[in-house]
């Protein structure tokens, strides 16, 4: 009886065995850094950046921080702007307009929250087709405005699922940075 079953099965497959064939190209997994942070002072605030990030802080009235993730083709550009209550609304509106224009009208997710230090923050994620898929803004509405973008090399032409591990890491790190903002 078992030989009849074997004969039937061999007839169904044409008597051939399927042999696995390796793919001509494979893509490596991106090594995402662990969530470990260090504090960097930028103007009137301290921010926490991932420990693997190399950073440059330039201060001249406002402060600019360039934070690069080695090996990931990813850079964050952070601006810390001192504002006064009389012009805070205008400065915030200007920055919101700029961030909105950067999305290029592509589908975007906005995550809003208030930090423990009373900063109102927004994380703006445009996962597909944008050269700057992650942007952010945080303000205390009276003395400081923190804003920035994260550029991912090749993100404008890459499918969303190809860069999603990097976007998830950026969302994690930027959310941590915003939630731990402290005025000095």
TALIN-V39826 format. One record per residue. N is the residue number from 1. RES is the residue in one small letter. D_LAST is the distance of its C-alpha to the last C-alpha in whole Angstrom. Layout:
n->N res->RES d_last->D_LAST
n->N res->RES d_last->D_LAST
This chain:
n->1 res->x d_last->83
n->2 res->x d_last->80
n->3 res->x d_last->82
n->4 res->x d_last->83
n->5 res->x d_last->79
n->6 res->x d_last->78
n->7 res->x d_last->80
n->8 res->x d_last->79
n->9 res->x d_last->75
n->10 res->x d_last->76
n->11 res->x d_last->78
n->12 res->x d_last->75
n->13 res->x d_last->73
n->14 res->x d_last->76
n->15 res->x d_last->76
n->16 res->x d_last->73
n->17 res->x d_last->70
n->18 res->x d_last->67
n->19 res->x d_last->65
n->20 res->x d_last->61
n->21 res->x d_last->60
n->22 res->x d_last->57
n->23 res->x d_last->55
n->24 res->x d_last->55
n->25 res->x d_last->51
n->26 res->x d_last->48
n->27 res->x d_last->45
n->28 res->x d_last->42
n->29 res->x d_last->39
n->30 res->x d_last->36
n->31 res->x d_last->34
n->32 res->x d_last->31
n->33 res->x d_last->28
n->34 res->x d_last->27
n->35 res->x d_last->24
n->36 res->x d_last->22
n->37 res->x d_last->18
n->38 res->x d_last->16
n->39 res->x d_last->12
n->40 res->x d_last->11
n->41 res->x d_last->8
n->42 res->x d_last->9
n->43 res->x d_last->8
n->44 res->x d_last->5
n->45 res->x d_last->5
n->46 res->x d_last->7
n->47 res->x d_last->10
n->48 res->x d_last->13
n->49 res->x d_last->17
n->50 res->x d_last->20
n->51 res->x d_last->21
n->52 res->x d_last->24
n->53 res->x d_last->22
n->54 res->x d_last->22
n->55 res->x d_last->19
n->56 res->x d_last->19
n->57 res->x d_last->16
n->58 res->x d_last->17
n->59 res->x d_last->15
n->60 res->x d_last->17
n->61 res->x d_last->15
n->62 res->x d_last->14
n->63 res->x d_last->13
n->64 res->x d_last->16
n->65 res->x d_last->16
n->66 res->x d_last->20
n->67 res->x d_last->20
n->68 res->x d_last->24
n->69 res->x d_last->26
n->70 res->x d_last->29
n->71 res->x d_last->32
n->72 res->x d_last->31
n->73 res->x d_last->31
n->74 res->x d_last->28
n->75 res->x d_last->25
n->76 res->x d_last->22
n->77 res->x d_last->20
n->78 res->x d_last->17
n->79 res->x d_last->16
n->80 res->x d_last->12
n->81 res->x d_last->14
n->82 res->x d_last->12
n->83 res->x d_last->15
n->84 res->x d_last->16
n->85 res->x d_last->18
n->86 res->x d_last->21
n->87 res->x d_last->21
n->88 res->x d_last->19
n->89 res->x d_last->22
n->90 res->x d_last->24
n->91 res->x d_last->21
n->92 res->x d_last->21
n->93 res->x d_last->25
n->94 res->x d_last->25
n->95 res->x d_last->23
n->96 res->x d_last->25
n->97 res->x d_last->28
n->98 res->x d_last->27
n->99 res->x d_last->26
n->100 res->x d_last->29
n->101 res->x d_last->31
n->102 res->x d_last->30
n->103 res->x d_last->32
n->104 res->x d_last->35
n->105 res->x d_last->37
n->106 res->x d_last->37
n->107 res->x d_last->36
n->108 res->x d_last->33
n->109 res->x d_last->31
n->110 res->x d_last->28
n->111 res->x d_last->26
n->112 res->x d_last->23
n->113 res->x d_last->21
n->114 res->x d_last->18
n->115 res->x d_last->16
n->116 res->x d_last->15
n->117 res->x d_last->11
n->118 res->x d_last->14
n->119 res->x d_last->14
n->120 res->x d_last->17
n->121 res->x d_last->18
n->122 res->x d_last->21
n->123 res->x d_last->23
n->124 res->x d_last->26
n->125 res->x d_last->28
n->126 res->x d_last->32
n->127 res->x d_last->34
n->128 res->x d_last->37
n->129 res->x d_last->37
n->130 res->x d_last->34
n->131 res->x d_last->33
n->132 res->x d_last->29
n->133 res->x d_last->30
n->134 res->x d_last->26
n->135 res->x d_last->24
n->136 res->x d_last->20
n->137 res->x d_last->18
n->138 res->x d_last->15
n->139 res->x d_last->14
n->140 res->x d_last->13
n->141 res->x d_last->16
n->142 res->x d_last->14
n->143 res->x d_last->11
n->144 res->x d_last->11
n->145 res->x d_last->14
n->146 res->x d_last->14
n->147 res->x d_last->17
n->148 res->x d_last->19
n->149 res->x d_last->23
n->150 res->x d_last->24
n->151 res->x d_last->28
n->152 res->x d_last->30
n->153 res->x d_last->33
n->154 res->x d_last->36
n->155 res->x d_last->35
n->156 res->x d_last->37
n->157 res->x d_last->40
n->158 res->x d_last->40
n->159 res->x d_last->41
n->160 res->x d_last->38
n->161 res->x d_last->39
n->162 res->x d_last->39
n->163 res->x d_last->35
n->164 res->x d_last->34
n->165 res->x d_last->33
n->166 res->x d_last->31
n->167 res->x d_last->29
n->168 res->x d_last->29
n->169 res->x d_last->27
n->170 res->x d_last->25
n->171 res->x d_last->25
n->172 res->x d_last->24
n->173 res->x d_last->21
n->174 res->x d_last->19
n->175 res->x d_last->20
n->176 res->x d_last->18
n->177 res->x d_last->15
n->178 res->x d_last->15
n->179 res->x d_last->15
n->180 res->x d_last->12
n->181 res->x d_last->10
n->182 res->x d_last->6
n->183 res->x d_last->4
n->184 res->x d_last->0
